[in-house]
Amino acid sequence: MEESAHKIANVIQNHKRLPSNWGIIHSDLHESNYVFYDDTPQPIDFSNCGYGFYLFYFIV
């Protein structure tokens, strides 16, 4: 597991930060941090937001 974590960290560190893959992210999006408005989920609680790869949403 540690070896895999190092490989992932290496890929992330060497990945170019482009407007298409890097920017402000919520970084704590789970069922308690969104509400529905007109049947559309809307994020709330931005206390952990920051900058990162958009892929972060899918690997956390």
N, C-alpha and C positions, 0 to 999 in steps of 0.2 A: 504494500500500500504506500509506503514511504517513497519507494522508487517511482511509482506512478505519479505521486504528488510532485516530485521533483521534475519529472518529464512535463507535466502540465504547466508548472511554474515557468519552465524554460521556454515552452512554446508561447506562453502569454508575454513573457519579457521580450521575446524577439519579434512579436507580432507588431506590425506597423499600426500606429494610431491614426486612423482616418475618420473624417466626418461620418462615413457610412458605418463604422463599427465602434466608435468611441464617443462618449458624451455623458451627460448627466443621467444617472440611473437611480432608481428607488432603493435598491439593494436590500429590501426587507418586505417584499411583496408576498403576503400569504393571506389566508381567508379572513383574518381579522383586520387587514389593512386595505380593504377596498369595500366600497358600497355600490349599490346599483342605482343608476339614474336613467329613467326611460329605458330600462332593460339593458343598459350598457354599464359594465363595471368601470368604476372610477377609483383610482388609488387615493388613499388618505395616509396620514402619518408619515411625513417626510423627514423625520428626525435622523434617519440613517442614510439619506441620499448623498450622493457624491458623484465623482467622475469615475468612469470605468468602461470596460468593454460591454457592449450590449449583450454579448453571449453570457455574461454573468447571470442574467435572469434564468437561463436554461440549465446552468450547472450547479446552482445552489439548491 
